């Protein structure tokens, strides 16, 4: 990941509804959720949610696929991993012992 890609991804997440939607989709991996259900769970009008999902998709953080009449959205975990690694790649100037608490916090979630 480069600076420009990271800025686009972080910019997409720098809005409350989009951040909530992305985190919701991460929790629902690997199955994903239909757009209408995302809107309902977050109590956001469907047309507004569509715009937010579009912003997340353009940033490469989510992807969608059509299943009959529904569009299922899923978090792109590879993109999340790339963004996370980009942010911590140079953590603590290469001093692994200083980064150990960060790694320890990330390990249980995975």
N, C-alpha and C positions, 0 to 999 in steps of 0.2 A: 504494500500500500504506500502511496506517496502522500505528500502534504495536501495536495488538492483534493484527492479522494477522501482523506480523513476530514477535511474541512466540510465537504459536502455531507458526509455521513453525520458528523457532529452537528451541523446546522439543521439537518432533518430531525435530529433527536432533541434539538433545543426548543421544543414547543411541547407543552404539557400533554395534549391529546395524542400527539404522535409518539411521545415517549411512553405513555400508558399503553398505546396500541402495540408498540414494538415489544414491550415487556410482557404483555398478554400473549402475544404470538410466541415468544420464547418459551413461556410456560406451557404452551399447547403443542410444542414440538413432540413428535414428528407429524402429527395429524393436521395441524393448522386449524383455521376457523373460517367459516364463510363471512363475507363482508357484513351482512346484516346482523349476524350474531355479535361481531366485534362492536358494531354501532350500539346494539342493544346492551351489551355488557358494560360499555363505557358511558351509556346514556348520552349518546351523541346522534344528531340527525344523520340519516344515511347519506345524504348528499354531501354533508360536511365531512363525514368519515371517508367518503370516496376521495375527496381532495387530499386528506391526510395520508391515506394509503398510497395515493399516487406519488406524493412527495417522498415517502419511505421507499417506494419502488424505484423511483428515479435515482435515489441515493444508493441503491443496490442493497438495502438492508432487508427487504422482503421480496418475495416473488409470489406469483399467483398462477393458478391453473384452473381452467374451467372443468367443472364436473356437472354435466347436464346443464341445468339452468343456474347453478351456483358457481361463484368464483371463490375458490379456497385460497386463503392467504397463509403463507408460512414465513417464518423468520429465516433469513439466510445465515445459518450459524457459521459457515465458513467466512462470511464477510464480518460477522461479529468477532470471530477469532482474529482475523486480520487487523481489525481496528484496535482490539485490545492489545495485540502484540505490538502494533505500531506505537501505541501510547506508552508501553512499558519496555520497549526494546532496549533503550539505553538507561534503564533504571539503575540509579545509584552508581553510575560510572563503572559498571562492571563488577561491583563489589556484591557478590551474591548474598552474603550474610545480611546485608542491609535490605535486600529485596525479599528475604525469606518470609517476613510477616505478610507481605502482599500475596505471595504464592500460597501461603498457608490459608489465607482467607478465600482464595479462588478454588482451591482443591476440593473442599466438601461439596460445592455446588455442582460439580461435574461427576 
